[in-house]
Amino acid sequence: MNYLHLFVFGIYPYIALAVFLLGSLVRFEREQYTWRAESSQFLYRGPLRLGSNLFHIGVIGVFLGHLGGLLTPIAVWEFLGVPLTAKQLIAMGAGGVLGGMGLIGLLILLARRLGNERLAAQTALRDKILLPWLLLTLSLGLATIPESAQHLDGQTMLTFMLWAQHILTFRGDAANLVVGAPWVFRLHIFCGLTFFMLFPFTRMVHSWSGFASVTYLTRAWQLVRPR
C-alpha cells in the first residue's frame, strides 16, 4: 500500500464528507438565495422533462442503493438469509437499470444544454465541471457490472462493504481492505467522493430540499377561512 492509496481510501473520504456536510451548511446559512435548482426551462424546454425524470429517478435510486448496500451490516443480510451471491446479483441488476436510466437522462440533459446556443451561453463553469464529472462517475459505475460478472462470489462487494463501514466507524485500517481491488471500482469510488466535494458549490444543494420535503407529510393541514 503506497501513500497515494492510503490518502485516497483512508483520508480523502473524511475530507470529502466534511466538505459535503459543512459546505452545505455554510452555503445554506450564508447564501440562501443561491440555494436553488437553477432551472433553465424558461430559456428552452426541449426534452427537459424526459431527461430530468430519467436522471433524477436513476441517480436517486443509485444513491439509495449504494447507501443501503454498503452500510447495511453484514449480520443483517445473514439474518435475512440473503447470501452474498444473491446480493451481488440484485445490486448488478438494480444498479444496471437505475444507473442506465441516470446515464441516459444525463446524456439527454447534456445534449439539450450544450446543443442550444442560449443554454450553452448561460451555463456556469461549475456546471461545465459537474455534469461531465457525473457522466464519468455513472459510466464507471456501470463499468463495474461486467467486472462483477466475472466473479459472482460476492467477495469484492463484501470488501467494499467492509471498507465503507470501517470508514463510517472511524477505523484506521479501512484503506488496507481495498488494496488490490479492481481498478474500476477504486476509480468509481474516487469519482464518487469527489462528487461529494463538488456538491456544496453547485446546484446539487437543492437535493437537500427535496429530501427535506418529506417532512410536509407530517405537517398539520393548512386552514383557510373565508372572511
mmCIF file of the C-alpha atoms, coordinates in Angstrom:
data_MODEL
# 
_entry.id   MODEL 
# 
loop_
_atom_site.group_PDB 
_atom_site.id 
_atom_site.type_symbol 
_atom_site.label_atom_id 
_atom_site.label_alt_id 
_atom_site.label_comp_id 
_atom_site.label_asym_id 
_atom_site.label_entity_id 
_atom_site.label_seq_id 
_atom_site.pdbx_PDB_ins_code 
_atom_site.Cartn_x 
_atom_site.Cartn_y 
_atom_site.Cartn_z 
_atom_site.occupancy 
_atom_site.B_iso_or_equiv 
_atom_site.pdbx_formal_charge 
_atom_site.auth_seq_id 
_atom_site.auth_comp_id 
_atom_site.auth_asym_id 
_atom_site.auth_atom_id 
_atom_site.pdbx_PDB_model_num 
ATOM 1   C CA . MET A 1 1   ? 0.000   0.000   0.000   1.00 0.00 ? 1   MET A CA 1 
ATOM 2   C CA . ASN A 1 2   ? 1.538   3.318   -1.088  1.00 0.00 ? 2   ASN A CA 1 
ATOM 3   C CA . TYR A 1 3   ? 0.867   6.778   0.311   1.00 0.00 ? 3   TYR A CA 1 
ATOM 4   C CA . LEU A 1 4   ? -1.492  7.748   -2.544  1.00 0.00 ? 4   LEU A CA 1 
ATOM 5   C CA . HIS A 1 5   ? -3.691  4.707   -1.887  1.00 0.00 ? 5   HIS A CA 1 
ATOM 6   C CA . LEU A 1 6   ? -3.669  5.445   1.845   1.00 0.00 ? 6   LEU A CA 1 
ATOM 7   C CA . PHE A 1 7   ? -4.709  9.040   1.199   1.00 0.00 ? 7   PHE A CA 1 
ATOM 8   C CA . VAL A 1 8   ? -7.482  8.265   -1.318  1.00 0.00 ? 8   VAL A CA 1 
ATOM 9   C CA . PHE A 1 9   ? -9.106  5.421   0.622   1.00 0.00 ? 9   PHE A CA 1 
ATOM 10  C CA . GLY A 1 10  ? -8.152  6.268   4.192   1.00 0.00 ? 10  GLY A CA 1 
ATOM 11  C CA . ILE A 1 11  ? -8.103  10.072  4.479   1.00 0.00 ? 11  ILE A CA 1 
ATOM 12  C CA . TYR A 1 12  ? -9.866  11.537  1.427   1.00 0.00 ? 12  TYR A CA 1 
ATOM 13  C CA . PRO A 1 13  ? -13.294 10.090  2.399   1.00 0.00 ? 13  PRO A CA 1 
ATOM 14  C CA . TYR A 1 14  ? -13.275 12.168  5.598   1.00 0.00 ? 14  TYR A CA 1 
ATOM 15  C CA . ILE A 1 15  ? -12.222 15.309  3.722   1.00 0.00 ? 15  ILE A CA 1 
ATOM 16  C CA . ALA A 1 16  ? -14.946 14.775  1.118   1.00 0.00 ? 16  ALA A CA 1 
ATOM 17  C CA . LEU A 1 17  ? -17.671 14.122  3.700   1.00 0.00 ? 17  LEU A CA 1 
ATOM 18  C CA . ALA A 1 18  ? -16.592 17.098  5.818   1.00 0.00 ? 18  ALA A CA 1 
ATOM 19  C CA . VAL A 1 19  ? -16.719 19.444  2.825   1.00 0.00 ? 19  VAL A CA 1 
ATOM 20  C CA . PHE A 1 20  ? -20.046 17.909  1.766   1.00 0.00 ? 20  PHE A CA 1 
ATOM 21  C CA . LEU A 1 21  ? -21.743 18.413  5.137   1.00 0.00 ? 21  LEU A CA 1 
ATOM 22  C CA . LEU A 1 22  ? -20.108 21.610  6.398   1.00 0.00 ? 22  LEU A CA 1 
ATOM 23  C CA . GLY A 1 23  ? -20.050 23.202  2.947   1.00 0.00 ? 23  GLY A CA 1 
ATOM 24  C CA . SER A 1 24  ? -23.779 22.581  2.507   1.00 0.00 ? 24  SER A CA 1 
ATOM 25  C CA . LEU A 1 25  ? -24.499 24.025  5.951   1.00 0.00 ? 25  LEU A CA 1 
ATOM 26  C CA . VAL A 1 26  ? -22.387 27.140  5.343   1.00 0.00 ? 26  VAL A CA 1 
ATOM 27  C CA . ARG A 1 27  ? -23.979 27.739  1.958   1.00 0.00 ? 27  ARG A CA 1 
ATOM 28  C CA . PHE A 1 28  ? -27.479 27.406  3.405   1.00 0.00 ? 28  PHE A CA 1 
ATOM 29  C CA . GLU A 1 29  ? -26.557 29.801  6.197   1.00 0.00 ? 29  GLU A CA 1 
ATOM 30  C CA . ARG A 1 30  ? -24.789 32.440  4.101   1.00 0.00 ? 30  ARG A CA 1 
ATOM 31  C CA . GLU A 1 31  ? -26.127 32.141  0.533   1.00 0.00 ? 31  GLU A CA 1 
ATOM 32  C CA . GLN A 1 32  ? -29.731 31.038  0.683   1.00 0.00 ? 32  GLN A CA 1 
ATOM 33  C CA . TYR A 1 33  ? -30.613 32.991  -2.467  1.00 0.00 ? 33  TYR A CA 1 
ATOM 34  C CA . THR A 1 34  ? -28.294 30.685  -4.432  1.00 0.00 ? 34  THR A CA 1 
ATOM 35  C CA . TRP A 1 35  ? -29.930 27.557  -2.943  1.00 0.00 ? 35  TRP A CA 1 
ATOM 36  C CA . ARG A 1 36  ? -31.963 26.549  -5.991  1.00 0.00 ? 36  ARG A CA 1 
ATOM 37  C CA . ALA A 1 37  ? -32.090 24.151  -8.912  1.00 0.00 ? 37  ALA A CA 1 
ATOM 38  C CA . GLU A 1 38  ? -31.372 26.993  -11.385 1.00 0.00 ? 38  GLU A CA 1 
ATOM 39  C CA . SER A 1 39  ? -33.979 25.755  -13.834 1.00 0.00 ? 39  SER A CA 1 
ATOM 40  C CA . SER A 1 40  ? -33.430 26.767  -17.456 1.00 0.00 ? 40  SER A CA 1 
ATOM 41  C CA . GLN A 1 41  ? -36.881 25.769  -18.662 1.00 0.00 ? 41  GLN A CA 1 
ATOM 42  C CA . PHE A 1 42  ? -37.879 29.349  -19.465 1.00 0.00 ? 42  PHE A CA 1 
ATOM 43  C CA . LEU A 1 43  ? -34.952 29.615  -21.888 1.00 0.00 ? 43  LEU A CA 1 
ATOM 44  C CA . TYR A 1 44  ? -35.551 26.355  -23.754 1.00 0.00 ? 44  TYR A CA 1 
ATOM 45  C CA . ARG A 1 45  ? -37.798 23.458  -22.848 1.00 0.00 ? 45  ARG A CA 1 
ATOM 46  C CA . GLY A 1 46  ? -36.785 20.743  -25.315 1.00 0.00 ? 46  GLY A CA 1 
ATOM 47  C CA . PRO A 1 47  ? -36.537 17.212  -23.884 1.00 0.00 ? 47  PRO A CA 1 
ATOM 48  C CA . LEU A 1 48  ? -36.137 18.584  -20.342 1.00 0.00 ? 48  LEU A CA 1 
ATOM 49  C CA . ARG A 1 49  ? -38.944 16.565  -18.759 1.00 0.00 ? 49  ARG A CA 1 
ATOM 50  C CA . LEU A 1 50  ? -37.785 13.242  -20.186 1.00 0.00 ? 50  LEU A CA 1 
ATOM 51  C CA . GLY A 1 51  ? -34.125 13.808  -19.369 1.00 0.00 ? 51  GLY A CA 1 
ATOM 52  C CA . SER A 1 52  ? -34.835 15.222  -15.919 1.00 0.00 ? 52  SER A CA 1 
ATOM 53  C CA . ASN A 1 53  ? -37.168 12.387  -14.916 1.00 0.00 ? 53  ASN A CA 1 
ATOM 54  C CA . LEU A 1 54  ? -34.785 9.677   -16.092 1.00 0.00 ? 54  LEU A CA 1 
ATOM 55  C CA . PHE A 1 55  ? -31.822 11.379  -14.437 1.00 0.00 ? 55  PHE A CA 1 
ATOM 56  C CA . HIS A 1 56  ? -33.482 12.004  -11.077 1.00 0.00 ? 56  HIS A CA 1 
ATOM 57  C CA . ILE A 1 57  ? -35.081 8.567   -10.789 1.00 0.00 ? 57  ILE A CA 1 
ATOM 58  C CA . GLY A 1 58  ? -31.841 6.866   -11.786 1.00 0.00 ? 58  GLY A CA 1 
ATOM 59  C CA . VAL A 1 59  ? -29.458 8.888   -9.645  1.00 0.00 ? 59  VAL A CA 1 
ATOM 60  C CA . ILE A 1 60  ? -31.646 8.910   -6.524  1.00 0.00 ? 60  ILE A CA 1 
ATOM 61  C CA . GLY A 1 61  ? -32.186 5.165   -6.876  1.00 0.00 ? 61  GLY A CA 1 
ATOM 62  C CA . VAL A 1 62  ? -28.454 4.539   -7.307  1.00 0.00 ? 62  VAL A CA 1 
ATOM 63  C CA . PHE A 1 63  ? -27.628 6.734   -4.302  1.00 0.00 ? 63  PHE A CA 1 
ATOM 64  C CA . LEU A 1 64  ? -30.115 4.975   -2.031  1.00 0.00 ? 64  LEU A CA 1 
ATOM 65  C CA . GLY A 1 65  ? -28.954 1.589   -3.316  1.00 0.00 ? 65  GLY A CA 1 
ATOM 66  C CA . HIS A 1 66  ? -25.334 2.420   -2.537  1.00 0.00 ? 66  HIS A CA 1 
ATOM 67  C CA . LEU A 1 67  ? -26.299 3.763   0.863   1.00 0.00 ? 67  LEU A CA 1 
ATOM 68  C CA . GLY A 1 68  ? -28.237 0.651   1.819   1.00 0.00 ? 68  GLY A CA 1 
ATOM 69  C CA . GLY A 1 69  ? -25.959 -1.845  0.122   1.00 0.00 ? 69  GLY A CA 1 
ATOM 70  C CA . LEU A 1 70  ? -22.688 -0.556  1.536   1.00 0.00 ? 70  LEU A CA 1 
ATOM 71  C CA . LEU A 1 71  ? -23.749 0.489   5.021   1.00 0.00 ? 71  LEU A CA 1 
ATOM 72  C CA . THR A 1 72  ? -26.173 -2.282  5.992   1.00 0.00 ? 72  THR A CA 1 
ATOM 73  C CA . PRO A 1 73  ? -24.256 -4.520  8.436   1.00 0.00 ? 73  PRO A CA 1 
ATOM 74  C CA . ILE A 1 74  ? -23.373 -7.937  7.081   1.00 0.00 ? 74  ILE A CA 1 
ATOM 75  C CA . ALA A 1 75  ? -25.114 -9.526  10.078  1.00 0.00 ? 75  ALA A CA 1 
ATOM 76  C CA . VAL A 1 76  ? -28.410 -8.079  8.826   1.00 0.00 ? 76  VAL A CA 1 
ATOM 77  C CA . TRP A 1 77  ? -28.029 -9.767  5.430   1.00 0.00 ? 77  TRP A CA 1 
ATOM 78  C CA . GLU A 1 78  ? -27.147 -13.032 7.160   1.00 0.00 ? 78  GLU A CA 1 
ATOM 79  C CA . PHE A 1 79  ? -30.195 -12.715 9.432   1.00 0.00 ? 79  PHE A CA 1 
ATOM 80  C CA . LEU A 1 80  ? -32.409 -12.149 6.387   1.00 0.00 ? 80  LEU A CA 1 
ATOM 81  C CA . GLY A 1 81  ? -30.902 -15.192 4.718   1.00 0.00 ? 81  GLY A CA 1 
ATOM 82  C CA . VAL A 1 82  ? -29.550 -13.273 1.711   1.00 0.00 ? 82  VAL A CA 1 
ATOM 83  C CA . PRO A 1 83  ? -26.242 -14.788 0.534   1.00 0.00 ? 83  PRO A CA 1 
ATOM 84  C CA . LEU A 1 84  ? -23.529 -12.571 -0.925  1.00 0.00 ? 84  LEU A CA 1 
ATOM 85  C CA . THR A 1 85  ? -24.051 -14.016 -4.405  1.00 0.00 ? 85  THR A CA 1 
ATOM 86  C CA . ALA A 1 86  ? -27.740 -13.098 -4.384  1.00 0.00 ? 86  ALA A CA 1 
ATOM 87  C CA . LYS A 1 87  ? -26.971 -9.630  -3.031  1.00 0.00 ? 87  LYS A CA 1 
ATOM 88  C CA . GLN A 1 88  ? -24.433 -9.077  -5.775  1.00 0.00 ? 88  GLN A CA 1 
ATOM 89  C CA . LEU A 1 89  ? -26.866 -10.173 -8.488  1.00 0.00 ? 89  LEU A CA 1 
ATOM 90  C CA . ILE A 1 90  ? -29.530 -7.855  -7.079  1.00 0.00 ? 90  ILE A CA 1 
ATOM 91  C CA . ALA A 1 91  ? -27.034 -4.992  -6.989  1.00 0.00 ? 91  ALA A CA 1 
ATOM 92  C CA . MET A 1 92  ? -25.917 -5.666  -10.561 1.00 0.00 ? 92  MET A CA 1 
ATOM 93  C CA . GLY A 1 93  ? -29.484 -5.825  -11.849 1.00 0.00 ? 93  GLY A CA 1 
ATOM 94  C CA . ALA A 1 94  ? -30.888 -2.841  -9.967  1.00 0.00 ? 94  ALA A CA 1 
ATOM 95  C CA . GLY A 1 95  ? -27.704 -0.828  -10.421 1.00 0.00 ? 95  GLY A CA 1 
ATOM 96  C CA . GLY A 1 96  ? -27.656 -1.558  -14.140 1.00 0.00 ? 96  GLY A CA 1 
ATOM 97  C CA . VAL A 1 97  ? -31.263 -0.442  -14.646 1.00 0.00 ? 97  VAL A CA 1 
ATOM 98  C CA . LEU A 1 98  ? -31.128 2.646   -12.423 1.00 0.00 ? 98  LEU A CA 1 
ATOM 99  C CA . GLY A 1 99  ? -27.613 3.604   -13.488 1.00 0.00 ? 99  GLY A CA 1 
ATOM 100 C CA . GLY A 1 100 ? -28.615 3.224   -17.131 1.00 0.00 ? 100 GLY A CA 1 
ATOM 101 C CA . MET A 1 101 ? -31.638 5.456   -16.587 1.00 0.00 ? 101 MET A CA 1 
ATOM 102 C CA . GLY A 1 102 ? -29.481 8.067   -14.896 1.00 0.00 ? 102 GLY A CA 1 
ATOM 103 C CA . LEU A 1 103 ? -26.871 7.931   -17.652 1.00 0.00 ? 103 LEU A CA 1 
ATOM 104 C CA . ILE A 1 104 ? -29.428 8.242   -20.472 1.00 0.00 ? 104 ILE A CA 1 
ATOM 105 C CA . GLY A 1 105 ? -31.155 11.106  -18.658 1.00 0.00 ? 105 GLY A CA 1 
ATOM 106 C CA . LEU A 1 106 ? -27.837 12.888  -18.125 1.00 0.00 ? 106 LEU A CA 1 
ATOM 107 C CA . LEU A 1 107 ? -26.872 12.493  -21.792 1.00 0.00 ? 107 LEU A CA 1 
ATOM 108 C CA . ILE A 1 108 ? -30.235 13.980  -22.796 1.00 0.00 ? 108 ILE A CA 1 
ATOM 109 C CA . LEU A 1 109 ? -29.723 16.914  -20.433 1.00 0.00 ? 109 LEU A CA 1 
ATOM 110 C CA . LEU A 1 110 ? -26.152 17.461  -21.642 1.00 0.00 ? 110 LEU A CA 1 
ATOM 111 C CA . ALA A 1 111 ? -27.225 17.379  -25.293 1.00 0.00 ? 111 ALA A CA 1 
ATOM 112 C CA . ARG A 1 112 ? -30.047 19.807  -24.525 1.00 0.00 ? 112 ARG A CA 1 
ATOM 113 C CA . ARG A 1 113 ? -27.809 22.207  -22.601 1.00 0.00 ? 113 ARG A CA 1 
ATOM 114 C CA . LEU A 1 114 ? -24.792 22.175  -24.900 1.00 0.00 ? 114 LEU A CA 1 
ATOM 115 C CA . GLY A 1 115 ? -26.773 21.861  -28.135 1.00 0.00 ? 115 GLY A CA 1 
ATOM 116 C CA . ASN A 1 116 ? -28.770 25.041  -27.576 1.00 0.00 ? 116 ASN A CA 1 
ATOM 117 C CA . GLU A 1 117 ? -26.884 28.288  -28.053 1.00 0.00 ? 117 GLU A CA 1 
ATOM 118 C CA . ARG A 1 118 ? -28.776 30.231  -25.380 1.00 0.00 ? 118 ARG A CA 1 
ATOM 119 C CA . LEU A 1 119 ? -28.413 27.481  -22.787 1.00 0.00 ? 119 LEU A CA 1 
ATOM 120 C CA . ALA A 1 120 ? -24.745 26.945  -23.554 1.00 0.00 ? 120 ALA A CA 1 
ATOM 121 C CA . ALA A 1 121 ? -24.071 30.657  -23.083 1.00 0.00 ? 121 ALA A CA 1 
ATOM 122 C CA . GLN A 1 122 ? -25.868 30.640  -19.706 1.00 0.00 ? 122 GLN A CA 1 
ATOM 123 C CA . THR A 1 123 ? -24.154 27.505  -18.413 1.00 0.00 ? 123 THR A CA 1 
ATOM 124 C CA . ALA A 1 124 ? -21.917 28.335  -15.478 1.00 0.00 ? 124 ALA A CA 1 
ATOM 125 C CA . LEU A 1 125 ? -18.383 26.986  -15.124 1.00 0.00 ? 125 LEU A CA 1 
ATOM 126 C CA . ARG A 1 126 ? -19.419 24.876  -12.131 1.00 0.00 ? 126 ARG A CA 1 
ATOM 127 C CA . ASP A 1 127 ? -21.982 23.075  -14.314 1.00 0.00 ? 127 ASP A CA 1 
ATOM 128 C CA . LYS A 1 128 ? -19.393 22.502  -17.024 1.00 0.00 ? 128 LYS A CA 1 
ATOM 129 C CA . ILE A 1 129 ? -17.314 20.726  -14.375 1.00 0.00 ? 129 ILE A CA 1 
ATOM 130 C CA . LEU A 1 130 ? -20.116 18.967  -12.502 1.00 0.00 ? 130 LEU A CA 1 
ATOM 131 C CA . LEU A 1 131 ? -22.066 17.436  -15.392 1.00 0.00 ? 131 LEU A CA 1 
ATOM 132 C CA . PRO A 1 132 ? -19.106 15.724  -17.138 1.00 0.00 ? 132 PRO A CA 1 
ATOM 133 C CA . TRP A 1 133 ? -17.906 14.528  -13.729 1.00 0.00 ? 133 TRP A CA 1 
ATOM 134 C CA . LEU A 1 134 ? -21.309 12.985  -13.084 1.00 0.00 ? 134 LEU A CA 1 
ATOM 135 C CA . LEU A 1 135 ? -21.153 11.390  -16.523 1.00 0.00 ? 135 LEU A CA 1 
ATOM 136 C CA . LEU A 1 136 ? -17.755 9.872   -15.724 1.00 0.00 ? 136 LEU A CA 1 
ATOM 137 C CA . THR A 1 137 ? -18.929 8.636   -12.313 1.00 0.00 ? 137 THR A CA 1 
ATOM 138 C CA . LEU A 1 138 ? -22.061 6.987   -13.714 1.00 0.00 ? 138 LEU A CA 1 
ATOM 139 C CA . SER A 1 139 ? -20.120 5.433   -16.588 1.00 0.00 ? 139 SER A CA 1 
ATOM 140 C CA . LEU A 1 140 ? -17.558 3.947   -14.218 1.00 0.00 ? 140 LEU A CA 1 
ATOM 141 C CA . GLY A 1 141 ? -20.347 2.618   -12.019 1.00 0.00 ? 141 GLY A CA 1 
ATOM 142 C CA . LEU A 1 142 ? -21.880 0.804   -14.981 1.00 0.00 ? 142 LEU A CA 1 
ATOM 143 C CA . ALA A 1 143 ? -18.416 -0.432  -15.982 1.00 0.00 ? 143 ALA A CA 1 
ATOM 144 C CA . THR A 1 144 ? -18.166 -2.275  -12.661 1.00 0.00 ? 144 THR A CA 1 
ATOM 145 C CA . ILE A 1 145 ? -21.009 -4.600  -13.720 1.00 0.00 ? 145 ILE A CA 1 
ATOM 146 C CA . PRO A 1 146 ? -19.001 -6.598  -16.312 1.00 0.00 ? 146 PRO A CA 1 
ATOM 147 C CA . GLU A 1 147 ? -16.174 -6.798  -13.780 1.00 0.00 ? 147 GLU A CA 1 
ATOM 148 C CA . SER A 1 148 ? -18.581 -8.096  -11.128 1.00 0.00 ? 148 SER A CA 1 
ATOM 149 C CA . ALA A 1 149 ? -19.993 -10.657 -13.561 1.00 0.00 ? 149 ALA A CA 1 
ATOM 150 C CA . GLN A 1 150 ? -16.583 -12.333 -13.743 1.00 0.00 ? 150 GLN A CA 1 
ATOM 151 C CA . HIS A 1 151 ? -16.698 -13.316 -10.077 1.00 0.00 ? 151 HIS A CA 1 
ATOM 152 C CA . LEU A 1 152 ? -20.149 -13.836 -8.596  1.00 0.00 ? 152 LEU A CA 1 
ATOM 153 C CA . ASP A 1 153 ? -18.968 -14.996 -5.175  1.00 0.00 ? 153 ASP A CA 1 
ATOM 154 C CA . GLY A 1 154 ? -19.630 -11.529 -3.759  1.00 0.00 ? 154 GLY A CA 1 
ATOM 155 C CA . GLN A 1 155 ? -16.192 -11.136 -2.211  1.00 0.00 ? 155 GLN A CA 1 
ATOM 156 C CA . THR A 1 156 ? -15.410 -7.853  -3.963  1.00 0.00 ? 156 THR A CA 1 
ATOM 157 C CA . MET A 1 157 ? -18.735 -6.429  -2.826  1.00 0.00 ? 157 MET A CA 1 
ATOM 158 C CA . LEU A 1 158 ? -18.008 -7.650  0.694   1.00 0.00 ? 158 LEU A CA 1 
ATOM 159 C CA . THR A 1 159 ? -14.626 -5.909  0.567   1.00 0.00 ? 159 THR A CA 1 
ATOM 160 C CA . PHE A 1 160 ? -16.152 -2.539  -0.253  1.00 0.00 ? 160 PHE A CA 1 
ATOM 161 C CA . MET A 1 161 ? -18.956 -3.008  2.272   1.00 0.00 ? 161 MET A CA 1 
ATOM 162 C CA . LEU A 1 162 ? -16.334 -3.544  4.963   1.00 0.00 ? 162 LEU A CA 1 
ATOM 163 C CA . TRP A 1 163 ? -14.352 -0.562  3.691   1.00 0.00 ? 163 TRP A CA 1 
ATOM 164 C CA . ALA A 1 164 ? -17.378 1.762   3.831   1.00 0.00 ? 164 ALA A CA 1 
ATOM 165 C CA . GLN A 1 165 ? -18.389 0.543   7.282   1.00 0.00 ? 165 GLN A CA 1 
ATOM 166 C CA . HIS A 1 166 ? -14.839 0.914   8.596   1.00 0.00 ? 166 HIS A CA 1 
ATOM 167 C CA . ILE A 1 167 ? -14.741 4.475   7.253   1.00 0.00 ? 167 ILE A CA 1 
ATOM 168 C CA . LEU A 1 168 ? -18.083 5.242   8.911   1.00 0.00 ? 168 LEU A CA 1 
ATOM 169 C CA . THR A 1 169 ? -16.902 3.862   12.254  1.00 0.00 ? 169 THR A CA 1 
ATOM 170 C CA . PHE A 1 170 ? -13.520 5.660   12.074  1.00 0.00 ? 170 PHE A CA 1 
ATOM 171 C CA . ARG A 1 171 ? -11.358 2.550   11.950  1.00 0.00 ? 171 ARG A CA 1 
ATOM 172 C CA . GLY A 1 172 ? -7.850  3.228   10.753  1.00 0.00 ? 172 GLY A CA 1 
ATOM 173 C CA . ASP A 1 173 ? -7.417  0.041   8.713   1.00 0.00 ? 173 ASP A CA 1 
ATOM 174 C CA . ALA A 1 174 ? -10.031 0.904   6.054   1.00 0.00 ? 174 ALA A CA 1 
ATOM 175 C CA . ALA A 1 175 ? -7.524  1.565   3.270   1.00 0.00 ? 175 ALA A CA 1 
ATOM 176 C CA . ASN A 1 176 ? -5.897  -1.833  3.828   1.00 0.00 ? 176 ASN A CA 1 
ATOM 177 C CA . LEU A 1 177 ? -9.123  -3.588  2.897   1.00 0.00 ? 177 LEU A CA 1 
ATOM 178 C CA . VAL A 1 178 ? -9.193  -2.407  -0.735  1.00 0.00 ? 178 VAL A CA 1 
ATOM 179 C CA . VAL A 1 179 ? -5.552  -2.966  -1.631  1.00 0.00 ? 179 VAL A CA 1 
ATOM 180 C CA . GLY A 1 180 ? -5.534  -4.948  -4.863  1.00 0.00 ? 180 GLY A CA 1 
ATOM 181 C CA . ALA A 1 181 ? -9.249  -4.403  -5.577  1.00 0.00 ? 181 ALA A CA 1 
ATOM 182 C CA . PRO A 1 182 ? -10.137 -3.964  -9.294  1.00 0.00 ? 182 PRO A CA 1 
ATOM 183 C CA . TRP A 1 183 ? -9.134  -0.515  -10.513 1.00 0.00 ? 183 TRP A CA 1 
ATOM 184 C CA . VAL A 1 184 ? -12.567 0.296   -11.964 1.00 0.00 ? 184 VAL A CA 1 
ATOM 185 C CA . PHE A 1 185 ? -14.143 0.007   -8.509  1.00 0.00 ? 185 PHE A CA 1 
ATOM 186 C CA . ARG A 1 186 ? -11.481 2.164   -6.903  1.00 0.00 ? 186 ARG A CA 1 
ATOM 187 C CA . LEU A 1 187 ? -11.714 4.815   -9.606  1.00 0.00 ? 187 LEU A CA 1 
ATOM 188 C CA . HIS A 1 188 ? -15.514 4.827   -9.290  1.00 0.00 ? 188 HIS A CA 1 
ATOM 189 C CA . ILE A 1 189 ? -15.212 5.400   -5.537  1.00 0.00 ? 189 ILE A CA 1 
ATOM 190 C CA . PHE A 1 190 ? -12.723 8.228   -6.039  1.00 0.00 ? 190 PHE A CA 1 
ATOM 191 C CA . CYS A 1 191 ? -15.065 9.931   -8.523  1.00 0.00 ? 191 CYS A CA 1 
ATOM 192 C CA . GLY A 1 192 ? -17.999 9.461   -6.164  1.00 0.00 ? 192 GLY A CA 1 
ATOM 193 C CA . LEU A 1 193 ? -16.102 11.009  -3.246  1.00 0.00 ? 193 LEU A CA 1 
ATOM 194 C CA . THR A 1 194 ? -15.036 13.933  -5.431  1.00 0.00 ? 194 THR A CA 1 
ATOM 195 C CA . PHE A 1 195 ? -18.674 14.458  -6.420  1.00 0.00 ? 195 PHE A CA 1 
ATOM 196 C CA . PHE A 1 196 ? -19.461 14.955  -2.715  1.00 0.00 ? 196 PHE A CA 1 
ATOM 197 C CA . MET A 1 197 ? -16.639 17.523  -2.634  1.00 0.00 ? 197 MET A CA 1 
ATOM 198 C CA . LEU A 1 198 ? -18.203 19.431  -5.541  1.00 0.00 ? 198 LEU A CA 1 
ATOM 199 C CA . PHE A 1 199 ? -21.757 19.132  -4.199  1.00 0.00 ? 199 PHE A CA 1 
ATOM 200 C CA . PRO A 1 200 ? -21.941 22.221  -1.914  1.00 0.00 ? 200 PRO A CA 1 
ATOM 201 C CA . PHE A 1 201 ? -20.629 24.541  -4.632  1.00 0.00 ? 201 PHE A CA 1 
ATOM 202 C CA . THR A 1 202 ? -23.153 23.578  -7.313  1.00 0.00 ? 202 THR A CA 1 
ATOM 203 C CA . ARG A 1 203 ? -26.885 23.454  -7.952  1.00 0.00 ? 203 ARG A CA 1 
ATOM 204 C CA . MET A 1 204 ? -26.926 19.972  -6.415  1.00 0.00 ? 204 MET A CA 1 
ATOM 205 C CA . VAL A 1 205 ? -27.561 21.517  -2.982  1.00 0.00 ? 205 VAL A CA 1 
ATOM 206 C CA . HIS A 1 206 ? -31.254 21.664  -3.895  1.00 0.00 ? 206 HIS A CA 1 
ATOM 207 C CA . SER A 1 207 ? -31.261 17.890  -3.313  1.00 0.00 ? 207 SER A CA 1 
ATOM 208 C CA . TRP A 1 208 ? -31.310 18.611  0.432   1.00 0.00 ? 208 TRP A CA 1 
ATOM 209 C CA . SER A 1 209 ? -34.597 20.453  -0.025  1.00 0.00 ? 209 SER A CA 1 
ATOM 210 C CA . GLY A 1 210 ? -36.001 17.509  -1.959  1.00 0.00 ? 210 GLY A CA 1 
ATOM 211 C CA . PHE A 1 211 ? -35.291 15.092  0.876   1.00 0.00 ? 211 PHE A CA 1 
ATOM 212 C CA . ALA A 1 212 ? -36.483 17.631  3.465   1.00 0.00 ? 212 ALA A CA 1 
ATOM 213 C CA . SER A 1 213 ? -39.850 17.948  1.681   1.00 0.00 ? 213 SER A CA 1 
ATOM 214 C CA . VAL A 1 214 ? -40.797 14.565  3.184   1.00 0.00 ? 214 VAL A CA 1 
ATOM 215 C CA . THR A 1 215 ? -41.462 16.478  6.431   1.00 0.00 ? 215 THR A CA 1 
ATOM 216 C CA . TYR A 1 216 ? -44.534 18.009  4.775   1.00 0.00 ? 216 TYR A CA 1 
ATOM 217 C CA . LEU A 1 217 ? -46.228 14.626  5.189   1.00 0.00 ? 217 LEU A CA 1 
ATOM 218 C CA . THR A 1 218 ? -46.343 15.138  8.953   1.00 0.00 ? 218 THR A CA 1 
ATOM 219 C CA . ARG A 1 219 ? -47.421 18.789  8.958   1.00 0.00 ? 219 ARG A CA 1 
ATOM 220 C CA . ALA A 1 220 ? -50.879 19.803  10.052  1.00 0.00 ? 220 ALA A CA 1 
ATOM 221 C CA . TRP A 1 221 ? -53.463 20.772  7.454   1.00 0.00 ? 221 TRP A CA 1 
ATOM 222 C CA . GLN A 1 222 ? -53.481 24.434  6.479   1.00 0.00 ? 222 GLN A CA 1 
ATOM 223 C CA . LEU A 1 223 ? -56.787 26.012  7.428   1.00 0.00 ? 223 LEU A CA 1 
ATOM 224 C CA . VAL A 1 224 ? -58.122 28.681  5.091   1.00 0.00 ? 224 VAL A CA 1 
ATOM 225 C CA . ARG A 1 225 ? -61.188 30.535  6.378   1.00 0.00 ? 225 ARG A CA 1 
ATOM 226 C CA . PRO A 1 226 ? -63.302 32.983  4.389   1.00 0.00 ? 226 PRO A CA 1 
ATOM 227 C CA . ARG A 1 227 ? -63.834 36.467  5.801   1.00 0.00 ? 227 ARG A CA 1 
# 
